[in-house]
């Protein structure tokens, strides 16, 4: 195979896996180590580590992670390994937080969760554990634990709860996971952290960053809207609203893209008619939801049912 043919074949192979190639994969295509070395000397590829090369234009801050992951099974193409990401090794803990852009934890050593004992000559920190398919996603072309599982793994690994709380707050604010998903991920850690269940542990963490139900109510109570509600004797009804809506397993992504268009008819047609007649007729639900930093669905049927129930509870309590 001539130099031009080798270069063309290497280009095809690297294009299929984020600009990278292993010597084992090259050998399967009839490309020798010597030919790869000559391409490196010519600047066509860059030698990253023992047995791993990359197209120079593709090298970035994620390259060390990609090289570490490829090194776990150097003869298997990335696309085949991604068919079964759990078995292929999944980035977790601080590496997963970095891939998701969460927090500012030190991640100078790749951390990978594998289903069985694994060793490597490279500087990789392995975690042995079982991951379910719904706890793994893809970020920057690499298998990585979901934000909810990442948060739980960091707490399990002994990271300071305040740091984990910051990440939990980011996950919630960026709508990367629902409260239910986060609570489920924390469930196995509840008792050892002095909480009765995962939901209580999540509330504890969120309270550290001012996002728990209690913190939201406190913040709302100190606002002008909250003071008016308190004067009207309806802060307890608002607390019920906050607690109930925060339990809905819904996403804000579609809502936020059309906030202004959605919130006006939502307030006028859905919220106000469902509230008790004596509850502030000019209640600013937009301000309420903004103050509480809640997730609500665009589909109003679940909210209609919720508010109907809340209205009944408020009437009984009145």
C-alpha positions as a Markdown table, in Angstrom:
| # | Residue | x | y | z |
|---|---|---|---|---|
| 1 | Unk | 0.0 | 0.0 | 0.0 |
| 2 | Unk | 1.5 | 3.3 | -1.1 |
| 3 | Unk | 1.9 | 6.4 | 1.1 |
| 4 | Unk | -1.1 | 8.2 | -0.4 |
| 5 | Unk | -3.3 | 5.1 | -0.1 |
| 6 | Unk | -2.2 | 4.6 | 3.6 |
| 7 | Unk | -2.9 | 8.3 | 4.3 |
| 8 | Unk | -6.3 | 8.1 | 2.7 |
| 9 | Unk | -7.2 | 4.9 | 4.6 |
| 10 | Unk | -6.1 | 6.5 | 7.9 |
| 11 | Unk | -8.2 | 9.5 | 7.2 |
| 12 | Unk | -11.2 | 7.3 | 6.7 |
| 13 | Unk | -10.6 | 5.4 | 9.9 |
| 14 | Unk | -10.0 | 8.5 | 12.1 |
| 15 | Unk | -13.1 | 10.2 | 10.7 |
| 16 | Unk | -15.3 | 7.4 | 12.1 |
| 17 | Unk | -14.1 | 7.8 | 15.7 |
| 18 | Unk | -13.6 | 11.4 | 16.6 |
| 19 | Unk | -10.3 | 11.8 | 14.7 |
| 20 | Unk | -8.5 | 9.0 | 16.5 |
| 21 | Unk | -7.0 | 5.6 | 15.6 |
| 22 | Unk | -5.1 | 2.8 | 17.4 |
| 23 | Unk | -2.3 | 0.7 | 16.0 |
| 24 | Unk | -4.4 | -2.4 | 16.5 |
| 25 | Unk | -7.2 | -0.9 | 14.4 |
| 26 | Unk | -4.7 | 0.2 | 11.8 |
| 27 | Unk | -3.2 | -3.3 | 11.7 |
| 28 | Unk | -6.6 | -4.8 | 11.0 |
| 29 | Unk | -6.6 | -2.7 | 7.8 |
| 30 | Unk | -3.1 | -3.7 | 6.7 |
| 31 | Unk | -1.4 | -0.5 | 8.0 |
| 32 | Unk | 1.8 | -1.2 | 9.9 |
| 33 | Unk | 3.3 | 0.7 | 12.9 |
| 34 | Unk | 6.2 | 1.8 | 10.6 |
| 35 | Unk | 3.7 | 3.4 | 8.2 |
| 36 | Unk | 1.9 | 5.2 | 11.0 |
| 37 | Unk | 5.3 | 6.4 | 12.3 |
| 38 | Unk | 6.1 | 7.9 | 8.9 |
| 39 | Unk | 2.7 | 9.6 | 8.7 |
| 40 | Unk | 3.4 | 11.1 | 12.2 |
| 41 | Unk | 6.8 | 12.3 | 11.0 |
| 42 | Unk | 5.1 | 14.0 | 8.1 |
| 43 | Unk | 2.5 | 15.6 | 10.4 |
| 44 | Unk | -0.4 | 13.7 | 8.9 |
| 45 | Unk | -1.2 | 12.2 | 12.3 |
| 46 | Unk | -0.1 | 12.9 | 15.8 |
| 47 | Unk | 1.1 | 10.3 | 18.3 |
| 48 | Unk | -0.8 | 10.8 | 21.5 |
| 49 | Unk | 0.2 | 7.8 | 23.5 |
| 50 | Unk | 1.5 | 4.3 | 23.1 |
| 51 | Unk | -0.5 | 2.8 | 20.2 |
| 52 | Unk | -2.8 | 5.8 | 19.8 |
| 53 | Unk | -2.8 | 8.4 | 17.0 |
| 54 | Unk | -5.0 | 11.3 | 16.1 |
| 55 | Unk | -5.6 | 13.7 | 13.2 |
| 56 | Unk | -3.9 | 17.0 | 14.5 |
| 57 | Unk | -6.9 | 19.1 | 13.7 |
| 58 | Unk | -9.1 | 17.1 | 16.0 |
| 59 | Unk | -7.0 | 17.3 | 19.1 |
| 60 | Unk | -8.8 | 19.2 | 21.9 |
| 61 | Unk | -9.4 | 19.2 | 25.6 |
| 62 | Unk | -11.4 | 15.9 | 25.3 |
| 63 | Unk | -8.6 | 14.1 | 23.5 |
| 64 | Unk | -7.0 | 12.6 | 26.7 |
| 65 | Unk | -10.4 | 11.1 | 27.6 |
| 66 | Unk | -11.0 | 9.7 | 24.2 |
| 67 | Unk | -7.5 | 8.2 | 24.2 |
| 68 | Unk | -8.0 | 6.6 | 27.6 |
| 69 | Unk | -11.3 | 5.1 | 26.5 |
| 70 | Unk | -9.9 | 3.7 | 23.2 |
| 71 | Unk | -7.0 | 2.1 | 25.1 |
| 72 | Unk | -9.4 | -0.2 | 27.0 |
| 73 | Unk | -10.2 | -2.1 | 23.8 |
| 74 | Unk | -7.8 | -0.9 | 21.2 |
| 75 | Unk | -8.7 | -3.4 | 18.5 |
| 76 | Unk | -12.5 | -2.7 | 18.6 |
| 77 | Unk | -13.9 | 0.2 | 16.6 |
| 78 | Unk | -15.6 | 2.9 | 18.7 |
| 79 | Unk | -18.9 | 2.5 | 16.9 |
| 80 | Unk | -19.0 | -1.2 | 17.9 |
| 81 | Unk | -18.3 | -0.5 | 21.5 |
| 82 | Unk | -21.0 | 2.2 | 21.6 |
| 83 | Unk | -23.5 | -0.5 | 20.7 |
| 84 | Unk | -23.1 | -1.7 | 24.3 |
| 85 | Unk | -21.7 | 1.3 | 26.2 |
| 86 | Unk | -22.2 | -0.3 | 29.7 |
| 87 | Unk | -19.8 | -3.1 | 28.8 |
| 88 | Unk | -17.4 | -0.9 | 27.0 |
| 89 | Unk | -16.5 | 1.2 | 30.1 |
| 90 | Unk | -18.3 | 4.4 | 31.0 |
| 91 | Unk | -16.9 | 7.7 | 32.1 |
| 92 | Unk | -18.1 | 8.5 | 35.6 |
| 93 | Unk | -17.5 | 10.6 | 38.7 |
| 94 | Unk | -15.4 | 13.7 | 38.1 |
| 95 | Unk | -14.8 | 12.8 | 34.4 |
| 96 | Unk | -18.5 | 12.6 | 33.9 |
| 97 | Unk | -19.1 | 15.9 | 35.7 |
| 98 | Unk | -16.5 | 17.5 | 33.3 |
| 99 | Unk | -18.1 | 16.0 | 30.2 |
| 100 | Unk | -21.5 | 17.4 | 31.3 |
| 101 | Unk | -20.0 | 20.7 | 32.2 |
| 102 | Unk | -21.0 | 20.4 | 35.9 |
| 103 | Unk | -19.0 | 21.9 | 38.7 |
| 104 | Unk | -15.3 | 22.6 | 38.8 |
| 105 | Unk | -14.0 | 19.3 | 40.3 |
| 106 | Unk | -10.4 | 18.3 | 39.6 |
| 107 | Unk | -10.4 | 15.8 | 36.8 |
| 108 | Unk | -6.8 | 15.3 | 35.9 |
| 109 | Unk | -7.1 | 11.5 | 35.9 |
| 110 | Unk | -9.8 | 9.8 | 33.8 |
| 111 | Unk | -12.4 | 8.0 | 35.9 |
| 112 | Unk | -14.2 | 5.1 | 34.2 |
| 113 | Unk | -16.8 | 2.7 | 35.6 |
| 114 | Unk | -16.4 | -0.9 | 34.4 |
| 115 | Unk | -18.5 | -4.0 | 35.1 |
| 116 | Unk | -15.6 | -6.2 | 36.1 |
| 117 | Unk | -12.0 | -5.8 | 37.4 |
| 118 | Unk | -9.8 | -3.9 | 34.9 |
| 119 | Unk | -6.2 | -2.8 | 34.8 |
| 120 | Unk | -4.3 | -0.5 | 32.5 |
| 121 | Unk | -0.8 | 0.8 | 32.1 |
| 122 | Unk | -2.2 | 4.2 | 31.7 |
| 123 | Unk | -3.2 | 6.6 | 34.5 |
| 124 | Unk | -6.9 | 5.7 | 34.7 |
| 125 | Unk | -8.9 | 5.4 | 37.9 |
| 126 | Unk | -11.3 | 2.5 | 37.5 |
| 127 | Unk | -14.6 | 2.1 | 39.5 |
| 128 | Unk | -16.1 | -1.3 | 39.5 |
| 129 | Unk | -19.8 | -1.2 | 39.4 |
| 130 | Unk | -23.0 | -2.1 | 37.6 |
| 131 | Unk | -24.7 | 0.5 | 35.5 |
| 132 | Unk | -28.2 | 0.2 | 34.1 |
| 133 | Unk | -28.8 | 1.3 | 30.5 |
| 134 | Unk | -30.8 | 4.3 | 31.6 |
| 135 | Unk | -27.9 | 5.5 | 33.7 |
| 136 | Unk | -25.7 | 5.9 | 30.7 |
| 137 | Unk | -25.8 | 8.6 | 27.9 |
| 138 | Unk | -23.4 | 9.9 | 25.2 |
| 139 | Unk | -21.5 | 13.2 | 25.5 |
| 140 | Unk | -19.0 | 14.4 | 23.0 |
| 141 | Unk | -19.1 | 10.9 | 21.4 |
| 142 | Unk | -18.2 | 9.1 | 24.7 |
| 143 | Unk | -20.3 | 7.0 | 27.0 |
| 144 | Unk | -20.8 | 8.8 | 30.3 |
| 145 | Unk | -23.1 | 8.4 | 33.3 |
| 146 | Unk | -26.2 | 10.5 | 33.3 |
| 147 | Unk | -26.1 | 13.7 | 35.4 |
| 148 | Unk | -28.3 | 12.1 | 38.1 |
| 149 | Unk | -26.1 | 9.0 | 38.4 |
| 150 | Unk | -22.9 | 11.2 | 38.3 |
| 151 | Unk | -24.2 | 13.3 | 41.2 |
| 152 | Unk | -24.9 | 10.1 | 43.2 |
| 153 | Unk | -21.5 | 8.6 | 42.3 |
| 154 | Unk | -19.7 | 11.7 | 43.5 |
| 155 | Unk | -21.4 | 11.6 | 46.9 |
| 156 | Unk | -20.8 | 7.8 | 47.2 |
| 157 | Unk | -17.1 | 8.4 | 46.5 |
| 158 | Unk | -16.8 | 10.8 | 49.4 |
| 159 | Unk | -16.8 | 14.2 | 47.7 |
| 160 | Unk | -17.8 | 17.0 | 50.0 |
| 161 | Unk | -21.7 | 17.3 | 50.1 |
| 162 | Unk | -21.5 | 21.0 | 49.5 |
| 163 | Unk | -19.7 | 20.3 | 46.2 |
| 164 | Unk | -22.2 | 17.7 | 45.3 |
| 165 | Unk | -25.0 | 20.1 | 46.2 |
| 166 | Unk | -23.6 | 22.7 | 43.8 |
| 167 | Unk | -23.7 | 20.0 | 41.0 |
| 168 | Unk | -27.2 | 18.9 | 42.0 |
| 169 | Unk | -28.3 | 22.6 | 41.8 |
| 170 | Unk | -26.8 | 22.9 | 38.3 |
| 171 | Unk | -28.5 | 19.7 | 37.2 |
| 172 | Unk | -31.9 | 21.0 | 38.3 |
| 173 | Unk | -31.4 | 24.6 | 37.0 |
| 174 | Unk | -30.2 | 23.3 | 33.6 |
| 175 | Unk | -33.0 | 20.8 | 33.4 |
| 176 | Unk | -30.6 | 17.9 | 32.9 |
| 177 | Unk | -32.7 | 15.6 | 35.2 |
| 178 | Unk | -36.0 | 15.6 | 37.0 |
| 179 | Unk | -36.2 | 15.6 | 40.8 |
| 180 | Unk | -37.6 | 12.1 | 40.6 |
| 181 | Unk | -34.5 | 10.9 | 38.6 |
| 182 | Unk | -32.2 | 12.6 | 41.1 |
| 183 | Unk | -34.0 | 11.2 | 44.1 |
| 184 | Unk | -34.0 | 7.7 | 42.7 |
| 185 | Unk | -30.2 | 7.9 | 42.0 |
| 186 | Unk | -29.7 | 9.0 | 45.6 |
| 187 | Unk | -31.9 | 6.4 | 47.2 |
| 188 | Unk | -29.2 | 3.8 | 47.9 |
| 189 | Unk | -27.2 | 6.5 | 49.7 |
| 190 | Unk | -29.9 | 7.9 | 51.9 |
| 191 | Unk | -29.4 | 6.0 | 55.1 |
| 192 | Unk | -25.7 | 6.4 | 55.2 |
| 193 | Unk | -26.2 | 10.1 | 54.9 |
| 194 | Unk | -28.7 | 10.3 | 57.7 |
| 195 | Unk | -31.8 | 10.7 | 55.5 |
| 196 | Unk | -34.9 | 8.5 | 55.3 |
| 197 | Unk | -34.9 | 8.2 | 51.5 |
| 198 | Unk | -33.5 | 9.6 | 48.3 |
| 199 | Unk | -36.0 | 12.4 | 48.1 |
| 200 | Unk | -35.1 | 13.6 | 51.6 |
| 201 | Unk | -31.4 | 13.4 | 50.7 |
| 202 | Unk | -32.0 | 15.4 | 47.6 |
| 203 | Unk | -33.9 | 18.1 | 49.6 |
| 204 | Unk | -30.9 | 18.2 | 52.0 |
| 205 | Unk | -28.5 | 18.8 | 49.2 |
| 206 | Unk | -30.7 | 21.3 | 47.5 |
| 207 | Unk | -31.1 | 23.2 | 50.7 |
| 208 | Unk | -27.4 | 23.8 | 50.8 |
| 209 | Unk | -27.7 | 25.8 | 47.6 |
| 210 | Unk | -31.1 | 27.4 | 48.3 |
| 211 | Unk | -33.2 | 25.2 | 46.0 |
| 212 | Unk | -35.0 | 22.9 | 48.4 |
| 213 | Unk | -38.8 | 23.3 | 48.9 |
| 214 | Unk | -38.1 | 25.0 | 52.3 |
| 215 | Unk | -35.6 | 27.4 | 50.8 |
| 216 | Unk | -37.9 | 28.2 | 47.9 |
| 217 | Unk | -40.8 | 29.0 | 50.3 |
| 218 | Unk | -38.4 | 31.1 | 52.4 |
| 219 | Unk | -37.2 | 33.0 | 49.4 |
| 220 | Unk | -40.8 | 33.5 | 48.1 |
| 221 | Unk | -42.0 | 34.7 | 51.6 |
| 222 | Unk | -39.4 | 37.4 | 51.6 |
| 223 | Unk | -40.4 | 38.7 | 48.2 |
| 224 | Unk | -43.0 | 41.4 | 47.5 |
| 225 | Unk | -45.3 | 38.7 | 46.1 |
| 226 | Unk | -44.8 | 36.5 | 49.1 |
| 227 | Unk | -45.5 | 39.3 | 51.5 |
| 228 | Unk | -48.8 | 40.0 | 49.8 |
| 229 | Unk | -49.7 | 36.3 | 49.9 |
| 230 | Unk | -48.7 | 36.1 | 53.6 |
| 231 | Unk | -50.9 | 39.2 | 54.3 |
| 232 | Unk | -53.8 | 37.4 | 52.5 |
| 233 | Unk | -53.2 | 34.3 | 54.6 |
| 234 | Unk | -52.5 | 32.1 | 51.6 |
| 235 | Unk | -48.8 | 31.3 | 51.9 |
| 236 | Unk | -49.7 | 27.7 | 52.9 |
| 237 | Unk | -51.6 | 27.3 | 49.7 |
| 238 | Unk | -48.6 | 28.5 | 47.8 |
| 239 | Unk | -46.4 | 26.0 | 49.7 |
| 240 | Unk | -48.7 | 23.3 | 48.5 |
| 241 | Unk | -48.4 | 24.5 | 45.0 |
| 242 | Unk | -44.6 | 24.6 | 45.2 |
| 243 | Unk | -44.4 | 21.1 | 46.7 |
| 244 | Unk | -46.9 | 19.5 | 44.3 |
| 245 | Unk | -45.5 | 21.0 | 41.1 |
| 246 | Unk | -41.9 | 20.2 | 42.1 |
| 247 | Unk | -43.0 | 16.5 | 42.3 |
| 248 | Unk | -44.1 | 16.5 | 38.6 |
| 249 | Unk | -41.6 | 14.6 | 36.5 |
| 250 | Unk | -41.6 | 17.1 | 33.7 |
| 251 | Unk | -39.1 | 19.1 | 31.6 |
| 252 | Unk | -38.8 | 22.9 | 31.2 |
| 253 | Unk | -36.9 | 22.8 | 27.9 |
| 254 | Unk | -39.9 | 23.2 | 25.6 |
| 255 | Unk | -41.5 | 25.7 | 27.9 |
| 256 | Unk | -38.5 | 28.0 | 28.2 |
| 257 | Unk | -38.2 | 28.3 | 24.5 |
| 258 | Unk | -41.6 | 29.9 | 24.3 |
| 259 | Unk | -42.0 | 31.3 | 27.9 |
| 260 | Unk | -43.8 | 34.5 | 27.1 |
| 261 | Unk | -46.3 | 32.9 | 24.7 |
| 262 | Unk | -47.1 | 30.1 | 27.1 |
| 263 | Unk | -47.3 | 31.7 | 30.5 |
| 264 | Unk | -49.9 | 34.3 | 29.7 |
| 265 | Unk | -52.7 | 31.9 | 28.5 |
| 266 | Unk | -51.5 | 29.4 | 31.1 |
| 267 | Unk | -52.1 | 32.0 | 33.9 |
| 268 | Unk | -55.3 | 33.4 | 32.5 |
| 269 | Unk | -57.0 | 30.2 | 31.4 |
| 270 | Unk | -55.7 | 27.5 | 33.7 |
| 271 | Unk | -54.3 | 28.8 | 37.0 |
| 272 | Unk | -56.6 | 31.7 | 38.0 |
| 273 | Unk | -59.9 | 29.9 | 37.4 |
| 274 | Unk | -58.7 | 27.0 | 39.6 |
| 275 | Unk | -57.7 | 29.0 | 42.6 |
| 276 | Unk | -60.2 | 29.9 | 45.4 |
| 277 | Unk | -62.1 | 33.0 | 44.7 |
| 278 | Unk | -60.7 | 34.9 | 47.7 |
| 279 | Unk | -57.1 | 34.2 | 46.7 |
| 280 | Unk | -55.5 | 37.4 | 45.4 |
| 281 | Unk | -57.5 | 37.9 | 42.1 |
| 282 | Unk | -54.4 | 39.5 | 40.5 |
| 283 | Unk | -52.0 | 36.7 | 41.5 |
| 284 | Unk | -48.9 | 36.9 | 39.3 |
| 285 | Unk | -48.3 | 33.2 | 38.6 |
| 286 | Unk | -45.4 | 34.1 | 36.3 |
| 287 | Unk | -43.6 | 35.8 | 39.3 |
| 288 | Unk | -44.6 | 32.9 | 41.6 |
| 289 | Unk | -43.0 | 30.3 | 39.3 |
| 290 | Unk | -40.0 | 32.4 | 38.6 |
| 291 | Unk | -39.4 | 33.0 | 42.3 |
| 292 | Unk | -39.8 | 29.3 | 43.1 |
| 293 | Unk | -37.7 | 28.2 | 40.1 |
| 294 | Unk | -40.1 | 25.4 | 39.3 |
| 295 | Unk | -40.6 | 23.0 | 36.4 |
| 296 | Unk | -44.1 | 23.0 | 34.9 |
| 297 | Unk | -45.3 | 21.2 | 31.8 |
| 298 | Unk | -46.6 | 23.0 | 28.7 |
| 299 | Unk | -49.4 | 20.4 | 28.5 |
| 300 | Unk | -51.9 | 21.9 | 30.9 |
| 301 | Unk | -53.9 | 18.8 | 31.8 |
| 302 | Unk | -51.7 | 17.6 | 34.6 |
| 303 | Unk | -51.6 | 21.1 | 36.0 |
| 304 | Unk | -55.4 | 21.4 | 35.7 |
| 305 | Unk | -55.8 | 18.3 | 37.8 |
| 306 | Unk | -53.2 | 19.5 | 40.3 |
| 307 | Unk | -54.7 | 22.9 | 40.7 |
| 308 | Unk | -58.2 | 21.5 | 41.1 |
| 309 | Unk | -57.0 | 19.3 | 43.9 |
| 310 | Unk | -55.1 | 22.3 | 45.5 |
| 311 | Unk | -58.2 | 24.5 | 45.3 |
| 312 | Unk | -60.2 | 21.8 | 47.1 |
| 313 | Unk | -57.6 | 21.5 | 49.8 |
| 314 | Unk | -57.4 | 25.3 | 50.2 |
| 315 | Unk | -61.2 | 25.5 | 50.5 |
| 316 | Unk | -61.3 | 22.8 | 53.1 |
| 317 | Unk | -58.5 | 24.5 | 55.1 |
| 318 | Unk | -60.2 | 28.0 | 54.8 |
